Amino acid sequence: MIIRILYEDNHLLVVEKPVNLPVQADDSGDEDLLTLLKADLKERHQKPGNVYLGLVHRLDRPVGGVLVFAKTSKAASRLSDVLRKREMERTYLAVVRGSLGDGGLLEHHLWKDTKKNKVHAVKPSHPEGKKAILHYETIERKDGMSLLAIRLHTGRSHQIRVQMAASGAPLYGDQKYGQHVNRPGQQIALWAHTLSFPHPTTKEILKFESTPPFEHPWSIWKQVGAEALTM
C-alpha cells in the first residue's frame, strides 16, 4: 500500500491516512498504518534494528486524512504536550444526513462503553461522562445532505460521529451511529482536512492539508475543501 507523505524531517512524519486502515494494530489482525510506516522508514533510511515512531493522535479506521507521527521520543513528548494544551488545531470535512444550522458550537457529554467500543451522549451528571466540544460551519446543503467544516476543541473518541448523530444529523455512511439512515457498504464521509501545530523543536507553526477523494458523496460538491480553509 502506498502512503502519501505530506512532510518529513528528523522529528516528524506527516502522512495522509487511507480510509479503512487502522492507525495501529488491533484485534482484526489487518495491516495497520503504524507498522507500514515503520517498515517504510527502515527501508528508505536503511535503519538497523527497531524504528521508533510515536503515535501522537488517532483517526478512526474508516476515516482518512492528515495525521502526524513523532520520529523521536522527545518530539512525541512535546507533541503530546501541544495536544494537551489544545495548541494543535484540527479541521475536518464531513457530509451529514439532513441539516443543522449555518454554524455554531456543539457541546455534549460523552461516555464510552469500552466493551462494545461505542460512545454515547449522556447527561452532564453522568459520573463517567466527559465534555466534548466542537465548532461547525455549514458550507452547503444539497440532495438532503450538508457539507460541514468542523473544528475540534476536544478530542474524544468518536466525537464528531456521536455529536452529529446526537444533533440529528448523522454522518453519511456511518454504520455505527447512523445505521437507521445509512446502508451497509457506504463509506463514512469524514475526512481530517487540516492539521496545524508548532514544530516540536523550532516552534514554527506548521500547517498541512488533505482533501477527500472526488467520490460520492464528496463529488456532490465541486470545490470540496476550499471553503473550509476560511473557517
Backbone as CSV, one residue per row, in Angstrom:
resi,resn,N_x,N_y,N_z,CA_x,CA_y,CA_z,C_x,C_y,C_z
1,MET,0.840,-1.202,0.000,0.000,0.000,0.000,0.874,1.252,0.000
2,ILE,0.560,2.190,-0.866,1.313,3.437,-0.946,0.685,4.470,-0.017
3,ILE,1.491,5.002,0.902,1.038,6.029,1.833,1.613,7.370,1.382
4,ARG,0.753,8.352,1.187,1.210,9.673,0.751,1.851,10.422,1.917
5,ILE,3.107,10.815,1.753,3.825,11.571,2.775,3.677,13.061,2.480
6,LEU,3.161,13.804,3.446,2.955,15.240,3.290,4.159,16.048,3.767
7,TYR,4.896,15.494,4.752,6.043,16.216,5.306,6.886,15.236,6.108
8,GLU,8.204,15.440,6.068,9.098,14.621,6.880,10.370,15.388,7.176
9,ASP,10.801,15.343,8.434,12.129,15.817,8.804,12.664,14.861,9.867
10,ASN,13.668,15.266,10.612,14.258,14.371,11.607,13.367,14.146,12.818
11,HIS,12.322,14.957,12.943,11.478,14.903,14.132,10.054,14.420,13.849
12,LEU,9.561,14.690,12.650,8.153,14.471,12.338,7.955,13.679,11.055
13,LEU,6.818,13.019,10.998,6.343,12.389,9.767,4.848,12.677,9.677
14,VAL,4.462,13.413,8.649,3.052,13.760,8.441,2.578,13.048,7.179
15,VAL,1.493,12.297,7.298,1.023,11.489,6.177,-0.473,11.685,5.956
16,GLU,-0.934,11.182,4.823,-2.362,11.131,4.531,-2.829,9.698,4.764
17,LYS,-3.586,9.511,5.826,-4.062,8.172,6.169,-5.128,7.710,5.178
18,PRO,-4.967,6.516,4.593,-6.019,5.975,3.729,-7.237,5.561,4.554
19,VAL,-8.400,5.535,3.926,-9.608,5.077,4.624,-9.522,3.583,4.884
20,ASN,-10.213,3.149,5.925,-10.367,1.745,6.281,-9.053,1.047,6.630
21,LEU,-8.071,1.835,7.047,-6.802,1.282,7.527,-6.647,1.685,8.987
22,PRO,-6.531,0.720,9.910,-6.363,1.100,11.313,-5.041,1.831,11.527
23,VAL,-5.028,2.776,12.449,-3.813,3.531,12.729,-2.765,2.624,13.370
24,GLN,-3.204,1.742,14.249,-2.282,0.794,14.869,-2.922,-0.591,14.918
25,ALA,-2.116,-1.588,15.191,-2.592,-2.968,15.183,-3.760,-3.150,16.146
26,ASP,-4.761,-3.932,15.711,-5.911,-4.219,16.566,-6.264,-5.693,16.458
27,ASP,-7.396,-6.048,17.035,-7.791,-7.451,17.082,-8.099,-8.042,15.711
28,SER,-8.308,-7.181,14.707,-8.638,-7.682,13.370,-7.467,-8.419,12.728
29,GLY,-6.249,-8.069,13.140,-5.078,-8.670,12.529,-4.732,-8.091,11.169
30,ASP,-5.492,-7.082,10.718,-5.224,-6.444,9.426,-3.965,-5.583,9.509
31,GLU,-3.369,-5.297,8.358,-2.210,-4.419,8.354,-2.629,-3.043,8.865
32,ASP,-1.688,-2.334,9.477,-2.004,-1.044,10.078,-0.987,0.001,9.656
33,LEU,-1.383,1.261,9.787,-0.586,2.382,9.307,0.759,2.478,10.018
34,LEU,0.762,2.344,11.335,1.989,2.482,12.111,3.037,1.458,11.681
35,THR,2.631,0.213,11.531,3.563,-0.847,11.122,4.079,-0.610,9.711
36,LEU,3.188,-0.194,8.807,3.587,0.077,7.428,4.599,1.219,7.361
37,LEU,4.377,2.270,8.139,5.282,3.414,8.120,6.639,3.067,8.727
38,LYS,6.644,2.272,9.789,7.913,1.847,10.379,8.737,1.041,9.376
39,ALA,8.066,0.147,8.670,8.760,-0.666,7.672,9.304,0.214,6.546
40,ASP,8.528,1.215,6.161,8.971,2.117,5.099,10.177,2.944,5.542
41,LEU,10.149,3.448,6.775,11.271,4.221,7.294,12.531,3.374,7.383
42,LYS,12.365,2.157,7.830,13.506,1.239,7.959,14.161,0.988,6.600
43,GLU,13.315,0.813,5.570,13.832,0.536,4.235,14.432,1.787,3.593
44,ARG,13.713,2.904,3.641,14.175,4.123,2.966,15.446,4.689,3.589
45,HIS,15.541,4.615,4.919,16.691,5.197,5.609,17.715,4.140,6.018
46,GLN,17.452,2.890,5.630,18.372,1.781,5.902,18.777,1.742,7.376
47,LYS,17.746,1.765,8.216,17.981,1.783,9.661,18.119,0.360,10.210
48,PRO,19.151,0.097,10.985,19.277,-1.213,11.631,18.384,-1.283,12.866
49,GLY,17.966,-2.453,13.237,17.173,-2.613,14.452,15.772,-2.038,14.327
50,ASN,15.162,-1.792,15.471,13.794,-1.285,15.504,13.742,0.207,15.177
51,VAL,12.678,0.605,14.509,12.459,2.003,14.155,11.464,2.610,15.132
52,TYR,11.809,3.771,15.681,10.875,4.456,16.585,9.931,5.335,15.776
53,LEU,8.646,5.225,16.079,7.640,6.112,15.503,6.529,6.253,16.530
54,GLY,6.386,7.455,17.060,5.440,7.688,18.144,4.074,8.106,17.646
55,LEU,3.043,7.486,18.206,1.665,7.799,17.862,1.199,8.972,18.722
56,VAL,0.880,10.099,18.086,0.507,11.314,18.802,-1.010,11.435,18.942
57,HIS,-1.726,11.188,17.869,-3.192,11.221,17.893,-3.698,10.180,16.901
58,ARG,-4.991,9.973,16.860,-5.557,8.881,16.061,-6.685,9.379,15.164
59,LEU,-6.994,8.554,14.173,-8.211,8.705,13.386,-8.912,7.357,13.397
60,ASP,-10.238,7.372,13.433,-10.987,6.123,13.371,-10.645,5.371,12.086
61,ARG,-10.736,4.066,12.136,-10.364,3.232,10.999,-11.000,3.669,9.669
62,PRO,-12.303,3.972,9.620,-12.896,4.326,8.328,-12.587,5.745,7.853
63,VAL,-11.927,6.541,8.693,-11.682,7.949,8.384,-10.308,8.137,7.751
64,GLY,-10.224,8.961,6.702,-8.954,9.276,6.066,-8.539,10.703,6.350
65,GLY,-7.293,11.038,5.967,-6.848,12.416,6.084,-5.512,12.567,6.765
66,VAL,-5.196,13.798,7.154,-3.859,14.148,7.631,-3.632,13.687,9.071
67,LEU,-2.426,13.138,9.304,-2.080,12.561,10.605,-0.585,12.751,10.823
68,VAL,-0.190,13.121,12.046,1.230,13.327,12.342,1.745,12.257,13.295
69,PHE,2.978,11.810,13.034,3.692,10.881,13.905,4.998,11.533,14.334
70,ALA,5.519,11.127,15.499,6.791,11.640,16.002,7.894,10.623,15.720
71,LYS,9.026,11.101,15.222,10.136,10.210,14.888,11.139,10.059,16.034
72,THR,10.971,10.849,17.099,11.811,10.706,18.292,10.919,10.762,19.522
73,SER,11.405,10.219,20.625,10.629,10.231,21.868,10.462,11.657,22.388
74,LYS,11.478,12.518,22.160,11.380,13.907,22.594,10.283,14.634,21.818
75,ALA,10.224,14.403,20.509,9.178,15.016,19.685,7.806,14.505,20.102
76,ALA,7.719,13.214,20.419,6.443,12.631,20.852,5.959,13.289,22.131
77,SER,6.881,13.488,23.080,6.531,14.106,24.354,6.063,15.545,24.159
78,ARG,6.775,16.289,23.308,6.422,17.698,23.082,5.111,17.827,22.317
79,LEU,4.880,16.942,21.362,3.620,16.994,20.621,2.440,16.585,21.500
80,SER,2.660,15.640,22.385,1.609,15.251,23.332,1.252,16.418,24.233
81,ASP,2.264,17.212,24.602,2.040,18.390,25.424,1.263,19.451,24.642
82,VAL,1.604,19.598,23.364,0.885,20.523,22.481,-0.588,20.124,22.391
83,LEU,-0.827,18.829,22.258,-2.189,18.314,22.174,-2.942,18.568,23.474
84,ARG,-2.267,18.328,24.582,-2.887,18.517,25.895,-3.255,19.983,26.134
85,LYS,-2.402,20.882,25.657,-2.652,22.319,25.820,-3.613,22.874,24.763
86,ARG,-4.088,21.998,23.893,-5.015,22.367,22.821,-4.390,23.372,21.849
87,GLU,-3.098,23.201,21.593,-2.393,24.047,20.637,-2.318,23.388,19.261
88,MET,-2.880,22.209,19.155,-2.962,21.511,17.874,-4.359,21.731,17.308
89,GLU,-4.436,22.392,16.174,-5.727,22.704,15.571,-6.052,21.689,14.481
90,ARG,-7.248,21.140,14.549,-7.669,20.110,13.598,-9.012,20.481,12.980
91,THR,-9.045,20.484,11.671,-10.285,20.772,10.958,-10.669,19.562,10.119
92,TYR,-11.931,19.218,10.169,-12.447,18.073,9.422,-13.502,18.533,8.424
93,LEU,-13.655,17.759,7.375,-14.791,17.903,6.467,-15.708,16.718,6.708
94,ALA,-17.006,16.968,6.675,-17.977,15.903,6.901,-19.210,16.126,6.048
95,VAL,-19.788,15.030,5.588,-21.090,15.072,4.931,-22.076,14.406,5.877
96,VAL,-23.115,15.148,6.243,-24.103,14.609,7.173,-25.463,14.484,6.494
97,ARG,-26.263,13.589,7.023,-27.643,13.435,6.567,-28.485,14.542,7.187
98,GLY,-29.258,15.216,6.354,-30.112,16.270,6.885,-29.384,17.588,6.984
99,SER,-29.779,18.397,7.965,-29.263,19.755,8.035,-29.182,20.226,9.474
100,LEU,-28.125,20.959,9.776,-28.007,21.671,11.039,-28.168,23.158,10.737
101,GLY,-27.820,24.002,11.664,-27.869,25.434,11.406,-26.710,25.859,10.512
102,ASP,-26.561,27.163,10.327,-25.463,27.658,9.497,-24.112,27.452,10.156
103,GLY,-24.103,27.367,11.466,-22.859,27.142,12.198,-23.059,27.376,13.667
104,GLY,-22.104,26.921,14.456,-22.213,27.125,15.889,-21.384,26.128,16.671
105,LEU,-21.541,26.172,17.966,-20.810,25.307,18.888,-21.723,24.174,19.343
106,LEU,-21.212,22.972,19.314,-21.946,21.824,19.851,-21.210,21.325,21.087
107,GLU,-21.968,21.139,22.143,-21.378,20.665,23.392,-22.215,19.505,23.936
108,HIS,-21.550,18.386,24.179,-22.201,17.204,24.746,-21.290,16.612,25.817
109,HIS,-21.848,15.707,26.572,-21.049,14.878,27.468,-21.101,13.453,26.915
110,LEU,-19.937,12.862,26.743,-19.845,11.551,26.100,-19.296,10.513,27.056
111,TRP,-19.839,9.323,26.933,-19.371,8.176,27.715,-19.095,7.022,26.779
112,LYS,-17.930,6.406,26.933,-17.551,5.299,26.055,-17.783,3.956,26.729
113,ASP,-18.583,3.119,26.083,-18.776,1.738,26.508,-17.627,0.934,25.904
114,THR,-16.589,0.712,26.688,-15.380,0.072,26.161,-15.620,-1.370,25.730
115,LYS,-16.579,-2.047,26.359,-16.856,-3.431,25.987,-17.431,-3.527,24.579
116,LYS,-18.244,-2.549,24.201,-18.874,-2.550,22.879,-18.200,-1.572,21.907
117,ASN,-17.190,-0.848,22.409,-16.495,0.169,21.615,-17.494,1.122,20.964
118,LYS,-18.399,1.611,21.775,-19.396,2.555,21.299,-19.527,3.698,22.293
119,VAL,-19.675,4.912,21.759,-19.746,6.104,22.592,-21.179,6.619,22.616
120,HIS,-21.614,7.090,23.776,-22.981,7.578,23.934,-22.979,9.011,24.468
121,ALA,-23.906,9.821,23.981,-24.135,11.143,24.560,-24.964,10.945,25.820
122,VAL,-24.479,11.466,26.943,-25.134,11.242,28.232,-25.399,12.586,28.921
123,LYS,-26.126,12.549,30.008,-26.408,13.752,30.767,-25.133,14.257,31.450
124,PRO,-25.032,15.567,31.656,-23.843,16.123,32.318,-23.569,15.505,33.692
125,SER,-24.602,14.969,34.312,-24.438,14.381,35.645,-23.852,12.971,35.611
126,HIS,-23.701,12.402,34.411,-23.164,11.045,34.304,-21.762,11.008,34.906
127,PRO,-21.498,10.050,35.821,-20.209,10.032,36.539,-18.995,9.808,35.628
128,GLU,-19.193,9.171,34.487,-18.067,8.894,33.592,-18.142,9.701,32.294
129,GLY,-19.080,10.615,32.214,-19.207,11.431,31.017,-18.111,12.482,30.927
130,LYS,-17.592,12.703,29.731,-16.553,13.713,29.505,-17.074,14.751,28.521
131,LYS,-16.789,16.021,28.820,-17.278,17.101,27.978,-16.622,17.039,26.599
132,ALA,-17.432,17.210,25.555,-16.953,17.212,24.170,-17.479,18.463,23.483
133,ILE,-16.567,19.216,22.875,-16.945,20.482,22.232,-16.369,20.539,20.823
134,LEU,-17.188,20.957,19.883,-16.711,21.213,18.528,-17.443,22.414,17.958
135,HIS,-16.833,23.020,16.953,-17.450,24.116,16.228,-17.662,23.662,14.792
136,TYR,-18.826,23.946,14.238,-19.095,23.539,12.860,-19.587,24.722,12.044
137,GLU,-19.358,24.648,10.748,-19.927,25.593,9.801,-20.514,24.806,8.641
138,THR,-21.709,25.154,8.229,-22.332,24.520,7.069,-21.852,25.236,5.813
139,ILE,-21.152,24.496,4.967,-20.629,25.066,3.723,-21.723,25.121,2.664
140,GLU,-22.481,24.023,2.543,-23.537,23.974,1.527,-24.477,22.814,1.838
141,ARG,-25.729,22.958,1.391,-26.726,21.901,1.529,-27.162,21.461,0.138
142,LYS,-27.319,20.141,-0.034,-27.705,19.627,-1.345,-28.153,18.165,-1.216
143,ASP,-29.182,17.807,-1.975,-29.650,16.417,-2.036,-29.936,15.818,-0.660
144,GLY,-30.491,16.632,0.233,-30.846,16.122,1.559,-29.664,15.923,2.478
145,MET,-28.496,16.472,2.087,-27.286,16.340,2.895,-26.635,17.710,3.061
146,SER,-25.692,17.779,3.980,-24.962,19.022,4.226,-23.475,18.739,4.280
147,LEU,-22.697,19.646,3.684,-21.243,19.590,3.772,-20.813,20.523,4.890
148,LEU,-20.100,19.992,5.868,-19.699,20.764,7.035,-18.182,20.868,7.145
149,ALA,-17.734,21.974,7.705,-16.359,22.122,8.181,-16.429,22.088,9.694
150,ILE,-15.602,21.274,10.316,-15.673,21.061,11.761,-14.304,21.270,12.384
151,ARG,-14.280,22.043,13.460,-13.040,22.229,14.221,-13.228,21.649,15.617
152,LEU,-12.346,20.757,16.000,-12.433,20.138,17.315,-11.829,21.027,18.387
153,HIS,-12.519,21.125,19.523,-11.974,21.798,20.695,-11.524,20.769,21.729
154,THR,-12.094,19.577,21.644,-11.668,18.453,22.481,-11.452,17.260,21.549
155,GLY,-10.821,16.222,22.051,-10.508,15.080,21.195,-11.028,13.772,21.755
156,ARG,-12.322,13.674,21.921,-12.917,12.457,22.482,-13.061,11.371,21.409
157,SER,-13.103,10.149,21.864,-13.278,9.011,20.961,-14.610,9.136,20.211
158,HIS,-14.567,8.980,18.882,-15.755,9.028,18.022,-16.521,10.343,18.156
159,GLN,-15.845,11.396,18.612,-16.543,12.626,18.999,-17.437,13.215,17.912
160,ILE,-16.881,13.432,16.719,-17.667,14.059,15.654,-18.857,13.184,15.288
161,ARG,-18.614,11.898,15.173,-19.668,10.965,14.771,-20.822,10.971,15.770
162,VAL,-20.491,10.952,17.057,-21.522,10.891,18.092,-22.243,12.233,18.231
163,GLN,-21.497,13.330,18.206,-22.131,14.634,18.367,-23.052,14.957,17.191
164,MET,-22.652,14.573,15.987,-23.524,14.804,14.838,-24.803,13.972,14.950
165,ALA,-24.650,12.708,15.310,-25.820,11.835,15.454,-26.739,12.345,16.561
166,ALA,-26.142,12.784,17.668,-26.939,13.287,18.793,-27.655,14.584,18.439
167,SER,-27.139,15.285,17.427,-27.758,16.541,16.991,-28.748,16.331,15.860
168,GLY,-28.987,15.068,15.486,-29.984,14.754,14.470,-29.467,14.785,13.050
169,ALA,-28.137,14.793,12.883,-27.543,14.828,11.543,-26.386,13.833,11.472
170,PRO,-26.679,12.527,11.458,-25.601,11.533,11.435,-24.770,11.627,10.161
171,LEU,-23.536,11.218,10.265,-22.639,11.247,9.124,-23.087,10.282,8.034
172,TYR,-22.935,10.705,6.787,-23.193,9.818,5.656,-22.280,8.599,5.803
173,GLY,-22.868,7.425,5.654,-22.106,6.189,5.655,-21.743,5.629,7.010
174,ASP,-22.072,6.321,8.089,-21.691,5.844,9.423,-22.625,4.725,9.864
175,GLN,-22.100,3.514,9.877,-22.915,2.351,10.233,-23.131,2.227,11.741
176,LYS,-22.209,2.774,12.516,-22.298,2.614,13.972,-23.266,3.602,14.602
177,TYR,-23.272,4.852,14.124,-24.085,5.880,14.758,-25.193,6.416,13.850
178,GLY,-25.308,5.851,12.665,-26.370,6.292,11.763,-26.926,5.151,10.944
179,GLN,-27.019,3.976,11.563,-27.454,2.784,10.829,-28.892,2.867,10.342
180,HIS,-29.679,3.765,10.931,-31.087,3.901,10.530,-31.237,4.662,9.214
181,VAL,-30.194,5.372,8.778,-30.286,6.132,7.525,-29.198,5.754,6.517
182,ASN,-28.262,4.909,6.923,-27.172,4.512,6.033,-27.250,3.030,5.695
183,ARG,-26.746,2.703,4.518,-26.768,1.318,4.065,-25.388,0.680,4.244
184,PRO,-25.349,-0.618,4.543,-24.059,-1.306,4.644,-23.253,-1.140,3.352
185,GLY,-21.961,-0.907,3.517,-21.098,-0.736,2.355,-20.822,0.708,2.002
186,GLN,-21.622,1.625,2.530,-21.362,3.043,2.267,-20.150,3.503,3.085
187,GLN,-19.259,4.253,2.439,-18.057,4.743,3.102,-18.381,5.985,3.932
188,ILE,-17.945,5.996,5.173,-18.205,7.142,6.034,-17.578,8.408,5.444
189,ALA,-18.320,9.496,5.440,-17.868,10.752,4.838,-17.337,11.692,5.912
190,LEU,-16.172,11.343,6.442,-15.479,12.178,7.424,-14.006,12.177,7.057
191,TRP,-13.421,13.382,6.962,-12.051,13.489,6.471,-11.275,14.506,7.299
192,ALA,-10.092,14.109,7.772,-9.213,15.012,8.510,-8.570,15.963,7.505
193,HIS,-9.066,17.176,7.429,-8.757,18.105,6.342,-7.492,18.932,6.572
194,THR,-7.394,19.578,7.735,-6.194,20.358,8.028,-5.675,20.028,9.423
195,LEU,-4.376,20.213,9.585,-3.724,19.987,10.876,-2.667,21.068,11.046
196,SER,-2.692,21.749,12.182,-1.757,22.836,12.439,-1.226,22.723,13.862
197,PHE,0.107,22.917,14.027,0.720,22.813,15.343,2.135,23.398,15.292
198,PRO,2.684,23.787,16.446,4.061,24.273,16.475,5.043,23.107,16.374
199,HIS,6.081,23.294,15.583,7.114,22.264,15.437,7.741,21.988,16.805
200,PRO,7.996,20.734,17.144,8.482,20.401,18.495,9.844,20.997,18.850
201,THR,10.655,21.385,17.872,11.965,21.973,18.190,12.083,23.423,17.745
202,THR,11.640,23.743,16.538,11.785,25.117,16.037,10.659,26.034,16.480
203,LYS,9.531,25.460,16.908,8.323,26.187,17.320,7.607,26.872,16.158
204,GLU,8.118,26.690,14.961,7.437,27.241,13.780,6.061,26.594,13.636
205,ILE,5.039,27.386,13.293,3.702,26.837,13.108,3.627,26.142,11.756
206,LEU,3.360,24.862,11.794,3.237,24.063,10.584,1.764,23.811,10.295
207,LYS,1.393,23.860,9.028,0.012,23.589,8.648,-0.018,22.670,7.436
208,PHE,-0.836,21.642,7.531,-0.947,20.662,6.462,-2.403,20.485,6.064
209,GLU,-2.596,20.108,4.811,-3.951,19.980,4.272,-4.077,18.706,3.446
210,SER,-5.216,18.090,3.544,-5.530,16.902,2.754,-6.998,16.984,2.364
211,THR,-7.310,16.650,1.125,-8.700,16.705,0.679,-9.197,15.302,0.337
212,PRO,-10.472,15.038,0.570,-11.022,13.709,0.317,-11.036,13.368,-1.165
213,PRO,-11.101,12.094,-1.492,-11.167,11.681,-2.905,-12.450,12.184,-3.548
214,PHE,-12.387,12.478,-4.833,-13.552,13.027,-5.526,-14.498,11.888,-5.902
215,GLU,-15.116,11.339,-4.866,-16.064,10.233,-4.999,-17.317,10.598,-4.227
216,HIS,-18.409,9.902,-4.529,-19.663,10.146,-3.815,-19.483,9.836,-2.333
217,PRO,-19.987,10.674,-1.415,-20.797,11.872,-1.647,-19.978,13.161,-1.808
218,TRP,-18.646,13.064,-1.656,-17.827,14.281,-1.786,-18.002,14.942,-3.146
219,SER,-18.195,14.129,-4.172,-18.264,14.645,-5.539,-19.524,15.479,-5.803
220,ILE,-20.469,15.474,-4.858,-21.653,16.333,-4.998,-21.225,17.800,-4.999
221,TRP,-20.116,18.075,-4.267,-19.610,19.442,-4.171,-18.318,19.556,-4.967
222,LYS,-18.308,20.438,-5.961,-17.174,20.525,-6.889,-15.916,21.100,-6.245
223,GLN,-16.098,21.948,-5.243,-14.945,22.609,-4.623,-14.730,22.114,-3.184
224,VAL,-14.761,20.829,-2.975,-14.621,20.287,-1.631,-13.319,20.791,-1.003
225,GLY,-13.448,21.348,0.190,-12.269,21.748,0.940,-11.929,23.215,0.863
226,ALA,-12.226,23.878,-0.240,-11.795,25.264,-0.410,-12.419,26.181,0.631
227,GLU,-13.721,26.030,0.869,-14.402,26.919,1.788,-13.975,26.659,3.241
228,ALA,-13.596,25.427,3.541,-13.267,25.080,4.919,-12.055,25.852,5.433
229,LEU,-11.188,26.277,4.514,-9.983,26.972,4.927,-10.271,28.359,5.492
230,THR,-11.465,28.886,5.247,-11.824,30.210,5.755,-12.398,30.132,7.162
231,MET,-12.552,28.924,7.671,-13.212,28.735,8.964,-12.394,29.370,10.088
